[in-house]
Amino acid sequence: MKKLLLATAAGALLAGAASAEDVKLGTSFGFTGPLESMAPPMQNGVTLAAKEVTDSGLLLDGSTVSVVQGDSTCIDAAAASATVERLITAEKVRGIIGGMCSGETIASLQNVAVPNGVVMISPSATSPALSTIDDQGLFFRTSPSDARQGEVMADIILEKGIKSVAVTYTNNDYGKGLADSFAAAFTAKGGTVTVNSAHDDGKADYSAEVAALAAAGGDALVVAGYVDQGGSGIVRGALDSGAFETFVFPDGMVNDTLVSNFGSEIEGSFGQNPAAEGEGRDKFVELAKAAGFDGTATYAGESYDAAALILLSMAAAGSSDPAVYKDKVMDVANAPGEKILPGELGKALQILKDGGDVDYVGATAVELVGEGESAGVYRQIEIKDGKMEVVGFR
C-alpha cells in the first residue's frame, strides 16, 4: 500500500511538471506609424507583467511567460491583421495585448482573433464602435471608450470659459468616433462647434486644412489626431499662420513628443488622457523606473494591466486556453476579492491557486463594465512654462 501511495504521488508530480508550459503573449502595437513614440513604453509594461508572473513560479504549475512583439502600424488594417495572424498561427500565442489604434483593432479582431478564438485586450483602442462589436466574449480593453472622453473633454473646455471650438480629427475610426462623441456632448452642454472636419495623416503640408479651420473660427482648436503624424502637422500649420493660439489635446496627442515639438509655443493649451491616480499608479511608476522605463507614459499602465488580466484569468481558469480563460476576465477584474496592485501578481496567483478571489486594481484602477471595457479615469494636463503638467484627475 505504501509503495502504491508513493507511486501515485510520483505520478502526480510528473503530471504537474508536464503541464507547465511557456505561455506566449503577443503584442500588436504601432512601432511604426503615427503613434510610434508611444509603443515602446507600452511594450515595456507588458514585459514587466510577464516577468513578474514568471518570477513568481505560480502560474499553471510553474509555467513561464514570454512576450512576442508584433507591429500593427496603428493605421494599416491589413498589416495589423497579418501581424495578428502571424502571432496566432506561427507563434502560437495564447492571448494578445492590442491592438493599439481603433481601426486596426477592429480589423484584426474581426478578421483573425475571433475566427481563431483568441482573446485580445487592448490598452488603447478607444472607439465607441468597439463597445458593441460582435466579439464572442473575446475582446476587452483597459482604456475607456471615447464616448466618455468626449464628455470629459467637453466639461474641461466649458469650465475654462471657452464656448466655441473648431474640431479637426484624423480620418479613421478613432478620430471620427472621438470627434463625434465630443461634438454631441459639447453642443448638448451649450457649446458651439464651428466645424468638425477630418484630416489625413502623412501629408507634408496642412495649410489648406488649417485655412478651412481658421475660416470657421472658434476660441480654441480641438486636435483629435496623432502626435507623430497629422495632429502635429495641423498644430504646426495653425501656429505658423496664427490661426489659433489655444489647442485642446485628447489622448492621441498627449505625449512627451508634443512638448518636444512645440514647447512654449502652445503655452496655455490643455487636454486629457486616460490615467489613474493613487497607490496603484504610484506603485507601477516605481516598478517601471526600476525596470528602466517611464511608467507615466501614455498607456504604459494600461498595457501592464492588460497583460496581468490575461495571466490572472488563466490562473483562475486553470488553463491557458482562450476558450476557457475568457470567461474569467471579468471575474478577476472586479469585486469580490482581495484587491491586487502592481507588484502583487505573485500574491494574486497564490490566492487563486488556493481557491480564493481577487479584484485586480492594477496601475489604472481597473474596473471593467458593460461588455468588458474600463470605466475610466482621466488625467487633465496643461502646458505651463513649456512643460506638460498634470493639474487634476476626473
Number of C-alpha atoms within 10 A of each C-alpha: 6 7 8 9 10 11 12 12 12 12 12 12 11 11 12 13 14 11 12 14 15 12 21 20 25 26 30 30 32 27 20 15 20 23 24 18 19 24 25 16 23 30 23 21 29 25 23 22 23 23 14 17 27 20 16 17 15 20 29 23 17 18 20 20 21 16 19 17 18 23 21 29 25 26 22 16 20 15 17 31 24 18 22 31 18 16 23 22 11 9 14 15 24 22 29 28 31 34 32 31 31 25 24 29 33 23 18 25 28 16 17 21 24 18 11 15 20 22 28 32 30 30 30 28 26 30 24 20 16 22 19 9 13 12 20 11 17 22 26 27 29 31 30 26 25 26 21 20 25 21 19 22 27 24 16 17 20 15 10 8 10 15 19 21 26 26 25 24 27 23 17 19 23 23 25 21 22 26 28 17 21 26 24 17 21 24 14 12 14 12 20 17 21 19 20 17 16 18 22 15 23 13 11 9 13 21 16 11 17 24 15 14 24 19 12 15 18 22 17 20 28 27 28 28 33 26 27 23 20 25 26 22 23 27 27 20 19 23 17 11 13 11 20 21 16 21 23 25 26 26 24 24 24 24 21 16 16 21 17 11 15 16 17 16 17 25 19 15 19 25 25 27 26 26 25 22 16 10 16 20 22 18 18 26 21 17 18 21 13 11 14 11 18 21 26 18 20 25 27 30 33 30 34 30 33 27 30 25 27 26 28 26 26 26 24 28 19 16 16 24 15 22 15 14 22 25 16 18 26 21 20 29 29 19 15 13 17 17 17 21 24 26 19 16 26 19 17 27 26 16 17 22 17 9 10 14 20 23 20 31 23 29 28 32 26 27 20 22 15 10 16 20 24 23 17 23 22 23 18 22 22 21 22 16 13 16 18 21 14 15 12 12 15 14
